Amino acid sequence: MNGRKIFNYIKNSIGTTTKRKLVAFYVDDWGSVRTRDKKAVEYLGNKGIDVDKSRFTRFDTLASESDLCALFNVLQSVKDKNGNHACFTAVMNPCNPNFEAIRNNHFTEFISEPFTDTLQKYGYTNVFDLWKEGFAGKIFYPMFHGTEHVSRSQLMKALRMDHKPDVWAFECDSVGVPGSLNGIMQPCYIESADDNEALIETLLQGLDSFEELFGFPARQFKAGGDVISPAIFLTLKIFGVRYMDEPLYMNRSLGDAKTKRCFAYTGKTNHAGQKSMVRNCVFEPVANLQFDAFSNCLQMIDAAFTMKKPAIISSHRVNYVGAIDEKNRDAGLARLTLLLKEIVRRYPEVEFVNADQLAEIIFEKK
């Protein structure tokens, strides 16, 4: 047994157990702007940004109607033992920067807009209807990823100091490119402990927007960029967030250049009484086409089930969108199809669940 396989078992040696073969896909970044379109990729390249250095800059954008239809077809191509299709928990941001309004106020104030307004600007008039269809069909379930997928303070700082990579990205309604200011894509990044008050206010705006969009309060939260301030935990708990989606190791941002690296496992409880959900499998099918993401993910699922853990599969929207390059989407969905078919073949007792169902099953025994 090689080192990678050994680690797959070690990381599952602690935490909440279950005899059921549960599979939950946690897929980040839905709703958020990254690179606007093909023209933005070309513009950034002409400015000297190495767009090929980051797959998010090169391929990641809002999901189009054709993206969602293609994804939903794949998710509906398999069923578990209960007759349920595979489900993506869409870890999403309900808002985006309003680029035009921020430009018009000359970078004096951050202005937000609902992601549904952003969809209209892209010409994606029917996309949110598809979100609702996916939710109704139990194949596309929203989860809170922060208000926007940017640090408001760091973005405004970069624009005011004329930090060129971020200014050029902003000029084409994009964010987070190679060379961006530190913390731009980490919504819970703080420079000072005094920043927690503004961060909490921002998150409360996002929680309100989430509930307005979907009709129920967010129960789980994943901090973008895997950086979080522990000062926000209690407020999140008060407003309904019972579970924290965290990686095995995560940076706690304490302010004043202080950070603390913390270990987590599924079932660990923080000072606010929230339980951690820790992803123990990874499926990034187009991150490196030379890497066998299919076999690697199956090894992780095997280890999780052997250790009586749910398979919590981490992924990102960038693998399944093709508005910038259809070949990117096609490659990701082809590999996802293979993975799903092998999961149901190898594990006849598998159950596909969303993030909230998973938490209820393993912690509340529903």
C-alpha positions as CSV (number, residue, x, y, z in Angstrom):
1,M,0.0,0.0,0.0
2,N,1.5,3.3,-1.1
3,G,1.7,6.5,1.0
4,R,-1.3,8.1,-0.5
5,K,-3.5,5.1,0.2
6,I,-2.3,4.9,3.7
7,F,-3.1,8.6,4.3
8,N,-6.7,8.0,3.0
9,Y,-7.2,5.5,5.8
10,I,-5.5,7.6,8.5
11,K,-7.6,10.7,7.8
12,N,-10.7,8.7,8.2
13,S,-9.6,7.1,11.5
14,I,-11.3,9.8,13.6
15,G,-14.7,11.4,13.5
16,T,-18.4,10.4,13.3
17,T,-19.1,7.0,11.8
18,T,-22.1,5.5,9.9
19,K,-22.8,2.0,8.6
20,R,-24.6,3.5,5.6
21,K,-22.8,4.1,2.3
22,L,-23.5,7.8,1.9
23,V,-22.1,10.0,-0.9
24,A,-22.4,13.8,-0.9
25,F,-20.8,16.0,-3.5
26,Y,-19.8,19.4,-2.2
27,V,-19.1,21.6,-5.2
28,D,-17.8,25.1,-4.7
29,D,-18.3,28.5,-6.3
30,W,-21.7,28.4,-7.9
31,G,-23.2,31.9,-8.4
32,S,-20.0,33.7,-8.1
33,V,-18.2,35.7,-10.8
34,R,-14.6,34.7,-11.6
35,T,-13.7,35.4,-15.3
36,R,-16.6,37.0,-17.2
37,D,-16.2,35.4,-20.7
38,K,-13.8,34.6,-23.6
39,K,-13.2,38.3,-24.3
40,A,-12.1,38.8,-20.7
41,V,-9.6,35.9,-21.0
42,E,-8.2,37.6,-24.2
43,Y,-8.1,41.0,-22.5
44,L,-6.2,39.7,-19.5
45,G,-3.8,37.8,-21.7
46,N,-3.1,41.0,-23.7
47,K,-2.4,42.8,-20.5
48,G,0.3,40.3,-19.6
49,I,-1.6,38.1,-17.1
50,D,-0.6,34.5,-17.4
51,V,-4.2,33.2,-17.7
52,D,-3.0,29.6,-18.2
53,K,-1.4,29.7,-14.7
54,S,-4.8,29.4,-13.0
55,R,-7.6,27.1,-14.3
56,F,-10.1,29.4,-12.6
57,T,-8.9,32.4,-14.6
58,R,-8.8,30.4,-17.8
59,F,-12.1,28.5,-17.5
60,D,-14.3,29.4,-14.5
61,T,-17.4,31.6,-15.1
62,L,-21.1,31.6,-14.3
63,A,-22.8,28.4,-15.4
64,S,-25.0,28.9,-18.5
65,E,-28.2,27.2,-19.4
66,S,-26.4,24.6,-21.5
67,D,-23.9,23.9,-18.7
68,L,-26.7,23.2,-16.2
69,C,-28.7,21.1,-18.7
70,A,-25.7,19.0,-19.5
71,L,-24.8,18.6,-15.8
72,F,-28.3,17.6,-14.8
73,N,-28.4,15.0,-17.5
74,V,-25.3,13.4,-16.0
75,L,-26.7,13.5,-12.5
76,Q,-29.9,11.9,-13.6
77,S,-28.1,9.1,-15.4
78,V,-27.7,7.1,-12.2
79,K,-29.9,6.2,-9.3
80,D,-29.0,4.9,-5.8
81,K,-30.7,2.1,-3.9
82,N,-33.6,4.4,-3.0
83,G,-34.2,5.5,-6.5
84,N,-32.6,8.9,-6.0
85,H,-30.4,10.5,-8.6
86,A,-26.9,11.8,-7.8
87,C,-27.0,15.3,-6.2
88,F,-24.6,18.2,-6.3
89,T,-24.6,20.4,-3.2
90,A,-24.0,23.7,-4.9
91,V,-21.8,25.6,-2.5
92,M,-22.8,29.1,-3.6
93,N,-22.5,32.9,-3.2
94,P,-25.8,34.7,-3.5
95,C,-24.2,38.0,-4.4
96,N,-21.4,39.5,-6.6
97,P,-19.6,42.8,-6.9
98,N,-21.6,45.4,-8.9
99,F,-18.7,46.3,-11.1
100,E,-20.4,49.2,-12.9
101,A,-21.6,50.8,-9.7
102,I,-18.2,50.5,-8.0
103,R,-16.6,52.1,-11.1
104,N,-19.1,54.9,-11.1
105,N,-18.4,55.7,-7.5
106,H,-14.6,55.8,-8.3
107,F,-13.8,52.9,-5.9
108,T,-15.1,54.8,-2.8
109,E,-17.6,52.1,-1.8
110,F,-18.2,48.4,-2.4
111,I,-21.6,47.8,-4.0
112,S,-23.1,44.3,-4.1
113,E,-25.8,42.9,-6.4
114,P,-27.8,39.6,-6.2
115,F,-26.3,36.9,-8.4
116,T,-29.6,36.7,-10.2
117,D,-28.9,40.3,-11.4
118,T,-25.5,39.2,-12.6
119,L,-27.2,36.4,-14.6
120,Q,-29.4,38.9,-16.3
121,K,-26.3,41.0,-17.3
122,Y,-24.8,37.9,-18.8
123,G,-28.0,37.2,-20.8
124,Y,-28.6,34.1,-18.8
125,T,-32.4,34.8,-18.4
126,N,-33.5,31.2,-17.7
127,V,-30.6,30.0,-15.6
128,F,-32.1,30.6,-12.2
129,D,-35.3,28.8,-13.3
130,L,-33.0,25.8,-13.9
131,W,-31.5,26.2,-10.4
132,K,-35.0,25.9,-9.1
133,E,-35.8,22.9,-11.3
134,G,-32.6,21.2,-10.0
135,F,-33.6,21.9,-6.4
136,A,-37.1,20.5,-7.0
137,G,-35.7,17.4,-8.7
138,K,-33.3,16.8,-5.7
139,I,-30.2,17.0,-7.9
140,F,-28.9,20.5,-7.2
141,Y,-29.0,21.8,-3.6
142,P,-27.7,25.2,-2.5
143,M,-25.4,25.8,0.4
144,F,-23.9,29.1,1.7
145,H,-20.4,30.0,0.6
146,G,-20.3,33.6,1.8
147,T,-22.0,36.6,0.5
148,E,-19.6,37.2,-2.4
149,H,-16.5,35.1,-3.3
150,V,-14.3,38.1,-2.7
151,S,-13.0,40.0,0.3
152,R,-14.7,43.3,0.0
153,S,-12.0,45.1,1.9
154,Q,-9.1,43.5,-0.1
155,L,-10.8,44.2,-3.4
156,M,-11.3,47.8,-2.6
157,K,-7.8,48.2,-1.3
158,A,-6.4,46.7,-4.5
159,L,-8.4,49.0,-6.7
160,R,-7.6,52.1,-4.7
161,M,-3.8,51.3,-4.7
162,D,-4.1,50.7,-8.5
163,H,-2.8,47.1,-8.1
164,K,-2.6,46.3,-11.8
165,P,-3.6,42.6,-12.0
166,D,-6.8,43.4,-10.0
167,V,-7.5,46.6,-11.8
168,W,-7.2,44.9,-15.2
169,A,-9.5,42.1,-14.0
170,F,-12.0,44.6,-12.7
171,E,-12.0,46.4,-16.1
172,C,-13.4,43.2,-17.6
173,D,-15.8,42.4,-14.8
174,S,-13.6,39.7,-13.4
175,V,-11.8,38.9,-10.1
176,G,-9.0,36.8,-8.8
177,V,-6.3,36.5,-11.4
178,P,-2.6,35.4,-11.0
179,G,-0.9,38.2,-9.2
180,S,-4.0,39.4,-7.3
181,L,-3.6,41.0,-3.9
182,N,-3.4,38.5,-1.1
183,G,-6.8,37.6,0.3
184,I,-8.9,38.9,-2.6
185,M,-10.7,35.5,-3.0
186,Q,-11.0,34.8,0.7
187,P,-14.3,36.5,1.8
188,C,-13.5,35.9,5.5
189,Y,-10.0,37.3,5.4
190,I,-9.3,40.0,7.9
191,E,-6.3,42.3,8.4
192,S,-7.3,43.4,11.9
193,A,-9.5,42.0,14.6
194,D,-11.5,45.2,14.2
195,D,-12.6,44.0,10.7
196,N,-14.8,41.3,12.3
197,E,-17.7,43.7,12.8
198,A,-17.9,44.5,9.1
199,L,-17.4,40.9,8.1
200,I,-20.3,39.8,10.3
201,E,-22.5,42.5,8.8
202,T,-21.5,41.3,5.3
203,L,-22.3,37.6,6.2
204,L,-25.7,38.6,7.6
205,Q,-26.5,40.3,4.3
206,G,-25.6,37.1,2.5
207,L,-27.6,34.9,4.8
208,D,-30.6,37.1,4.2
209,S,-30.1,36.9,0.4
210,F,-29.7,33.2,0.6
211,E,-33.0,32.7,2.4
212,E,-34.8,35.1,0.1
213,L,-33.5,33.2,-3.0
214,F,-34.3,29.6,-1.8
215,G,-36.9,29.9,0.9
216,F,-35.0,28.4,3.7
217,P,-32.1,29.5,5.9
218,A,-28.6,28.3,5.3
219,R,-27.7,25.5,7.7
220,Q,-24.1,24.9,6.5
221,F,-21.3,27.3,5.7
222,K,-18.0,27.0,3.7
223,A,-15.6,29.9,3.9
224,G,-14.1,30.7,0.5
225,G,-10.4,30.1,0.2
226,D,-10.3,28.1,3.4
227,V,-9.6,31.1,5.6
228,I,-12.0,32.0,8.4
229,S,-12.2,34.2,11.5
230,P,-13.4,32.3,14.5
231,A,-15.1,35.5,15.8
232,I,-17.9,34.9,13.3
233,F,-18.9,31.4,14.5
234,L,-21.4,32.5,17.2
235,T,-23.2,34.9,15.0
236,L,-23.5,32.3,12.2
237,K,-24.9,29.8,14.8
238,I,-27.5,32.4,16.1
239,F,-28.7,32.9,12.5
240,G,-29.1,29.2,11.7
241,V,-25.8,27.8,10.6
242,R,-25.3,24.6,12.5
243,Y,-22.5,23.0,10.5
244,M,-19.2,24.2,9.3
245,D,-17.8,22.7,6.1
246,E,-14.0,22.7,6.7
247,P,-10.9,21.0,5.3
248,L,-8.7,18.7,7.3
249,Y,-6.5,21.7,8.1
250,M,-7.7,25.3,7.9
251,N,-6.3,28.7,8.7
252,R,-8.0,30.7,11.4
253,S,-7.5,34.4,10.7
254,L,-7.0,36.2,14.0
255,G,-6.2,39.7,12.6
256,D,-3.0,41.7,13.0
257,A,-1.1,39.3,10.8
258,K,-1.8,36.4,13.2
259,T,-3.2,33.1,12.0
260,K,-3.7,29.7,13.6
261,R,-3.8,26.5,11.7
262,C,-6.4,24.1,13.0
263,F,-7.2,20.5,12.5
264,A,-10.7,19.3,11.9
265,Y,-12.7,16.1,11.5
266,T,-16.3,15.3,10.8
267,G,-18.1,15.7,14.1
268,K,-15.7,18.1,15.8
269,T,-17.5,20.8,17.7
270,N,-16.3,24.4,17.9
271,H,-16.8,26.9,20.7
272,A,-20.2,28.0,19.3
273,G,-21.5,24.4,19.2
274,Q,-21.3,23.9,15.5
275,K,-20.1,20.6,14.1
276,S,-17.5,20.3,11.4
277,M,-18.2,18.5,8.1
278,V,-14.8,17.6,6.6
279,R,-14.4,16.5,3.0
280,N,-12.5,13.3,2.7
281,C,-12.6,12.7,-1.0
282,V,-11.5,14.9,-4.0
283,F,-12.8,14.9,-7.5
284,E,-11.2,17.6,-9.7
285,P,-11.5,16.0,-13.2
286,V,-10.0,18.8,-15.3
287,A,-7.4,20.2,-12.9
288,N,-4.8,18.0,-14.5
289,L,-5.9,15.9,-17.5
290,Q,-2.7,13.8,-17.0
291,F,-3.8,12.8,-13.5
292,D,-6.3,9.9,-13.0
293,A,-8.9,11.8,-10.9
294,F,-11.4,9.0,-11.4
295,S,-9.3,6.3,-9.8
296,N,-7.9,8.6,-7.1
297,C,-11.5,9.6,-6.0
298,L,-12.6,5.9,-6.0
299,Q,-9.6,5.0,-3.7
300,M,-10.8,7.8,-1.3
301,I,-14.4,6.6,-1.4
302,D,-13.2,3.0,-0.7
303,A,-11.2,4.2,2.3
304,A,-14.1,6.2,3.6
305,F,-16.5,3.3,3.4
306,T,-14.0,0.9,4.9
307,M,-13.6,3.2,7.9
308,K,-17.4,3.6,8.2
309,K,-17.4,7.2,7.1
310,P,-19.6,9.0,4.6
311,A,-17.8,9.9,1.3
312,I,-17.8,13.7,1.2
313,I,-16.5,14.6,-2.2
314,S,-14.9,18.0,-2.8
315,S,-15.1,19.6,-6.2
316,H,-15.5,23.0,-8.0
317,R,-17.8,24.5,-10.6
318,V,-14.8,25.1,-12.9
319,N,-14.8,21.4,-13.8
320,Y,-18.4,21.5,-15.2
321,V,-18.7,24.8,-17.1
322,G,-18.0,25.6,-20.7
323,A,-19.1,29.1,-21.5
324,I,-15.4,30.0,-22.0
325,D,-14.4,26.6,-23.5
326,E,-16.9,23.8,-24.1
327,K,-14.1,21.3,-24.2
328,N,-13.5,22.0,-20.5
329,R,-17.1,21.2,-19.6
330,D,-17.2,18.1,-21.8
331,A,-14.0,16.7,-20.3
332,G,-15.3,17.2,-16.7
333,L,-18.7,15.8,-17.4
334,A,-17.3,12.7,-19.2
335,R,-15.2,11.9,-16.1
336,L,-18.1,12.6,-13.8
337,T,-20.3,10.2,-15.7
338,L,-17.7,7.4,-15.3
339,L,-17.3,8.1,-11.6
340,L,-21.1,8.0,-10.9
341,K,-21.6,4.8,-12.9
342,E,-18.8,3.1,-11.1
343,I,-20.0,4.2,-7.7
344,V,-23.4,2.6,-8.2
345,R,-21.9,-0.5,-9.8
346,R,-19.3,-1.0,-7.0
347,Y,-21.6,0.0,-4.1
348,P,-25.2,-1.2,-4.7
349,E,-26.2,0.1,-1.2
350,V,-25.0,3.6,-2.0
351,E,-27.2,6.6,-1.1
352,F,-26.8,10.0,-2.7
353,V,-27.5,12.8,-0.3
354,N,-27.2,16.6,-0.2
355,A,-25.1,18.4,2.5
356,D,-28.0,19.0,4.9
357,Q,-29.4,15.5,4.5
358,L,-25.9,14.1,5.3
359,A,-25.7,16.2,8.5
360,E,-29.1,15.1,9.6
361,I,-28.4,11.4,9.0
362,I,-25.0,11.2,10.8
363,F,-25.6,13.7,13.6
364,E,-29.4,13.6,14.2
365,K,-29.9,10.0,13.1
366,K,-32.8,10.8,10.8
